[in-house]
């Protein structure tokens, strides 16, 4: 069964359990940008790919992949 999640600005707080459990801060991590002293979510980095806001992250039980908007 394939799980889908569209990355939103609140993904670091509202990510589904399957995505949150895979975050290891080496190969899969959240990317932030600093705007006037405020940290804002930029996207999710999965290996060499970056899922930006609006992109879809797919999980098929073994691998994560990014689908562009």
N, C-alpha and C positions, 0 to 999 in steps of 0.2 A: 504494500500500500504506500503510495507516494503522498508525502505531506508537503503542503505549500504554505509559504508565509510571505506577504508583501511587506517590505521594510518600511517602517514609518518613523517619524521623528521620536517616538517613544519606545522604540524597539529594545533599548537597553533596560527598560523597566517592565515592558509588557510582552516580551518575547515568549513564544510558546515553550513548554517544558522541553521538547525535543531539541530546540535550538539552544536554549539556555544551558542544557546539560553538556552540549558539545563545545562550548566556549572554553578554550584552554589558554588563551593569551599568547600562543606561539603561532599556530597555524590558523586558528579561527579566533578573531577578536573584533571588538567594536572600535571604530575610528571616530575621533572627535576633532573638532576645530574650535579654536578659541576666538570668539568675537567679542571684543570690548570687555574682557574679563569673564565672559560667560561661555561655558563649555556647551557645544551643540553637537548632536550626533550627526556624523557625515555619512556613515554607512557601516557595513559589515565586511571585513576582509576574510576571505576563505582561500587559503593558499596564496596564489598569485592574483586572484580575481577579487574585485571589490563590488559588492552589491550596494548601490547608492539608494537614497530615498526613492521609493516607487518601484524598485526592482523586486523580483520574486526570488526567494531562496527555496529550493526543492530538496527534499531528503527522501531517498528511496529505501532507507533502512540500513544502508552501508555508506553511501556517499552523499555529499552535499554538492549542489551545483547552483549557478546563478543564471537567471533568465532576465535579460534586459527588457525594459519597458517597450 
